[in-house]
Amino acid sequence: VSHPAATALLVAVAYYAGANLGLVLRLPPATPSVLWPPNTILTAALLMSPPRHWWRYLLAALPAHLLAELGVFPLTLVLALFVTNCSQALIAAAALWRFSDAPARFDTLRRVTLFILSAGLAAPFLSSFVDAAAVTVTLGESYWLVWRTRLFSNVLTELVLGPAIVLALSAGPAWLRNASRARKTEAALLVAALTLVGGWVFGIVTDSSGLIPGGSVLVFLLPLILLMTVMFGPGGASLALLTTSVIAIVAGAHGHGPFASLPRGDAVLALQLLFSGMAIPILCLAAVIMERRQAVRDLAEQLRLEMLLSRLCTTFLRLPSYEIEGAFARSMRQIGEAAGVDQVILWWQRRSDERVARYTWSAVRGTPGLVVRPEHEFPWTLAQVRVDEAVVFSRLEELPSAAARDVESFRWHGIRSAIIVPLVETVQARGTLCLFTMATERTWPEGLQQWLRLVGEALTSALARKEAEDALRASELSKSAILTSLSSAVAVLDLEGRIVDVNARWVRTAAEAVRPTPAGLAVGANLLHAWQQAARDGVPSASEAAAGIVGVLRNGHKEFSLEYSSRGPAREQWFVMSVVPLDHVDGGAVVSSTEITERKEAELEVQRSRQELAHFARVSTVGQLTASIAHELNQPLTGILTNARAGLRFLDAGPPDVAELRDILSDIVDDDKRAAVVIQRLREILRKGEIQRALLDVNVLVADVVRLLNSDAIIRNMAVTLDLHPQPVLAYGDRVELQQVILNLLINAMDAMTEVGEGDRTIVVTTEATLETVHVAVRDRGKGVSVNGSDRLFEPFFTTKPSGMGMGLAIARSVIEGHGGLIWATENAGGGAVFHFALPAAVADPV
Amino acid sequence: VTVPRARVVVVDDDASVRRGLDRLLRSAGYDVETFASARAFLDRGDYNRADCLVFDVRMPGQTGLDLQKVLVEAGYDLPILFVTGHAELPMAAQALKGGAVDFMAKPFDDDMFLEAVRQATLRGRQPRRTDADRVRPASGDTGSR
């Protein structure tokens, strides 16, 4: 009965019916009734509704009151009686609403005691003075008789009818719905038994009045009343009391019952006192029994909650992180059922992507959990949660006015009461656990709140652990994915060189290998020993590989890398092996092996092409030097020819001077040698062959080349000055290639100066050495290099010479870069250009 | 009657060539004096004592052509024979224009060389002529001035 108007109407009807019943139950000579229900009905209505609605019921009662009494009493008395009736109900209800935590409940001793004191005693007592006065004044009846009769009748009615009405309306429907058939049968049987026994005792059913006189009849009724009290609590007690008292009063009104022998007024009084006196302890007993039961239930409930909590904790501790998600769905149900709510929702803000994870459970099977937008719908609640405050309310009215928006949203979603617990990880609120009831309002005992806090902590730690483990797993997964996708074969070694783990490529490489190689061993085998054995068997590069692994495993080397070739099934295969230390307390290393055959072949091809080109360039360079070379050769040839002719002439002229002839022959031999050296140099320059890296003194290289060009310089009226580093300038490289570079730079310098005509026609060649680099500079005083051209100088086919091919500097660059060096050009401060190249310096004893 | 032997001066930076020419000329009966550079020859002075000068063209420092220029500008009119390891037409033209008697490419035939030297020494022993006469030695109006 929720609609206020309907409730008011019901109150009015009940009031009217009660008034009529009371008027019927009046025993002359006094006006007040033996049992007067209207006041109690009004009291019950006020107890069951908040004070702000009271006026409706009082107002509704007025017409009922007038209707019932106007024909019986004068108007003034009727109105006065209405006022006193209302005042009784108001006193009772006000006191209970003021002092009791639940005015409409009779399940604790405190509530029942308060009810007995306020509604049962104080309200009738106080209101009866005015009532008696009104009756006395109006009808002239005895004041004290009226007062006493009204008092006792109202005390009895409040005590017997009050709890019965309240409980019948508040708990009755639910009991009828939920109680088992056996329970209902028990109740019905007890009421029937009570009626039969009561009828018998009070002489209605069996006309045996006075058979057992006095209070001893109670011997037959009290056990049944107690039985109903014990079995059905306050409801049973009040039903039993109401039943028996009605029977007794009806019997008494008809002159039956144990008190039939007394004068009628005394008989009524005796009945009232008997039942009032009996009602008080019976109601208290019912309350005590309820309290005990509640305590036992609470204990059981607490135990159940504790067990669930410990089960949740152990579940989350034991589960791997990827199963926590599923366990959460089950947990929501367990929590919801344990707490007896309609909805459970858990929000959790993930750290990884800032998104909100949501787990829900609904008591109604098959209905989805609530979908809400907390920041829009529940700003106040959210603010509370953020400062680690739980939000608990049994009724929406309990929320403060600041939560108006939240209240509206709760109402819209049909939420009647809720407990919302923040989930706090360290200091940050990361989510909430929300329990809602939709069907009813409910209270949230302190114990349940505490328990939910603990559950919240268990869930929080599980979620935090899951997050941490997910993050870890994600990184492990990505590492493993990287390892798997590598085209290199990777193996992890322990400190001894044993293979601890390999990737898929390593396994495949091992499977594809035609004959077993160290780079294809399975997990558990010792890679280091395998390489060492291979080294003993004379496998090329094996000893370097073994030494490199040892260096990383035992000698703290940071990295080792080795290119090696291996004769594969069809062709020569090339591999690069790299070894790095494993970042692990127990030490170890990671070995990766990558096939580089294609790269290597490409490299070799490039090298071959470069050599061809370089050779071609050398041949063409030498072509430019023909004049100079001719001169270099002509000098010794001239010496040989003239000396030989002179010798012949001396012989023809007569006895020869032997000493003279010996000198001539000696000179001829020297000239032959001189010519041979020129030819040798020429052949060296023109040599076509493999690059031979060796330790070279760049000073010597420069001097040799300058000597080859000497004649040319003289012919072209130029000077070449050497400004060489005093110490040998060591670099590691190919003699022919580097000579070609120097030759090219010198020829370029000469060509540049030829075009500018007379002047300072000196070329200066400088060598310098630092710890890291060797630097060679060729300075000319020609027309210089243009800034624009300098970018493109070293590109193939870039030339400024009418007859040039544009390959000289390009080849020089490829040679220098092939040696790991750099080549560049700058302006000469005094006019002309400077061409530089730098090479990595070599130590005197390269390993 | 002893005709004083003709004297030939050789200037060449190449020692082997220098000694070879020295021997070849001596075998033909000349007095020979050799110098390794133009500077060494100029330092000696007394140039008229030579009946023929044999200069290498390409030498470090002053070339044979430079030397010829110096002598001509100093007023000497000596028969000069150029030998060079690197013959070029412009160079030969310049040498002959400067009054050279011959210009030979190394290596050269010994007979041709000695014949050239002989011709030069013969001319060197004749009375000195002016430049103008020498430019057109075969013409009939030699004494018209």
Interface residues (C-beta under 8 A of the other chain):
Chain A: A627 A630 H631 N634 Q635 P636 L637 T638 G639 I640 L641 T642 N643 R645 A646 G647 R649 F650 A653 E660 D663 I664 D667 D670 D671 R674 S711 I714 I715
Chain B: D14 S16 V17 R19 G20 L21 R23 L24 R26 S27 A28 R58 M59 P60 V83 G85 H86 K106 P107 F108 D110
